[in-house]
């Protein structure tokens, strides 16, 4: 580890997961369907017809998984609560058995010296609320605030780190504009309403947590992937600029700067009521960054906003799932966010995906050299950013476990721990061993 980047002793090292991607137990102990349960039932929408019904069976194997985190030396663990597990109808009577599961998880994390970072929403809206219009109705902000209050009262005595949402822009774009994810809608008005009501929900959630959790440290998790035009053609440059507003600015700017970016502001104005921006722009304590690679945008009239994904330059290095490999972009993003929003940054997701099964060798080791090289390069870039003034204070690898990767099903693996989805056996990969050594030496 002679080449280990230098980080201060109080720099936080962890890993992230999400409820629907790892828990399984889809119908266990009173959990009701969420929108991803419904989406996975749509033919041809998820690779291989996969679903999160079983996933990593974390719901039944949680103690083993927390013990594994402790073995790796994780200092923090970011997880999400399944809204349809704790509130099967989305509102009203809570499900005691669902609430109990997160009590057990939080208690075991604390017993092992691992700080719980609780994310309230990682894409799994209860289907009962979607049936009422979901994020397209203004009442959804109140539904979310009531859900946040339930979790705050139940877990706030032990959990001090809270994230309101994970990747606002991705789940609204893919779910309400492109139709590629749950709930599979492609409608401009629905998308704009979802953007604004999710922003209102965020603000209401911050206020709820402040009121109910003493000394809470509150943030939100944003996907920031710098947008570049796929070509120099004017139509692609303009499409990429609009794409950038939807992906990178539609949520952090109203939440942190109290305004929508210019192109979105005009379109969303019919849904904004007096006082809304003050309701959205509530003070937070940190900025959660999910970052993987730059995105290349181009004009695409087959999609409702007229923009879509273009190809990176042919000479650009790619990962195994064809994402650009660009650690310099990661460094520059950290510096830009520090200047723009002036908040401490926690990298809440960063990692390497592959379609390979990464099976154990004759000695039982899982040698994931490409992931290891990716993590080394990106963590080194993070160290460069910090040395140049980026206020980055922690890093959570995505992900702890191979899991259900949304539309990619189980064919895409991001974990530093291999999961055999037939036996549910866990095997730390070589990248996990490297990460554990990095943490020990940090």
Number of C-alpha atoms within 10 A of each C-alpha: 8 4 7 14 15 13 16 8 9 9 14 20 23 28 24 22 25 22 22 29 27 24 23 20 20 22 12 14 14 18 21 22 20 27 23 23 21 15 21 23 13 13 10 12 20 20 17 13 15 21 26 24 19 21 26 29 19 21 21 15 12 19 15 12 18 22 14 17 21 18 12 19 20 23 20 24 24 24 23 26 21 27 30 26 29 28 23 23 20 23 19 11 10 19 18 13 15 22 20 13 18 22 15 13 18 22 17 17 21 16 12 16 14 20 21 23 23 24 25 24 23 24 25 25 23 27 22 19 20 17 9 12 15 23 26 20 17 18 15 21 22 16 19 26 21 18 22 25 20 19 21 25 12 16 18 19 12 15 21 19 21 26 27 24 23 23 21 26 22 18 21 27 22 18 24 27 23 21 18 18 24 25 24 19 18 19 16 16 16 19 23 26 21 27 26 27 25 26 25 28 26 28 24 24 29 26 20 19 25 17 13 17 21 12 13 20 18 24 24 25 24 25 22 26 20 18 20 21 25 21 18 11 12 12 16 23 19 18 23 27 19 23 26 23 20 21 23 21 21 24 28 24 17 23 24 18 16 17 19 21 20 11 13 17 16 10 12 17 12 11 15 14 8 7 8 17 20 14 19 27 22 19 14 19 15 22 25 27 26 23 20 23 21 20 24 24 26 28 25 16 10 10 14 15 18 17 22 21 17 18 15 20 11 7 6 10 12 14 16 15 13 12 18 20 20 19 21 16 19 26 21 18 21 27 20 14 19 19 13 12 15 14 19 17 23 23 24 28 23 23 20 25 22 18 13 12 15 15 16 14 9 7 6 10 14 21 16 20 12 15 23 20 13 20 20 20 17 21 19 19 21 27 19 20 22 18 13 13 13 24 19 26 17 19 24 25 25 24 23 25 24 27 29 26 22 21 21 17 21 24 18 22 25 22 26 28 23 25 23 15 15 7 8 15 11 17 19 19 24 18 23 22 16 17 22 19 15 16 18 11 12 16
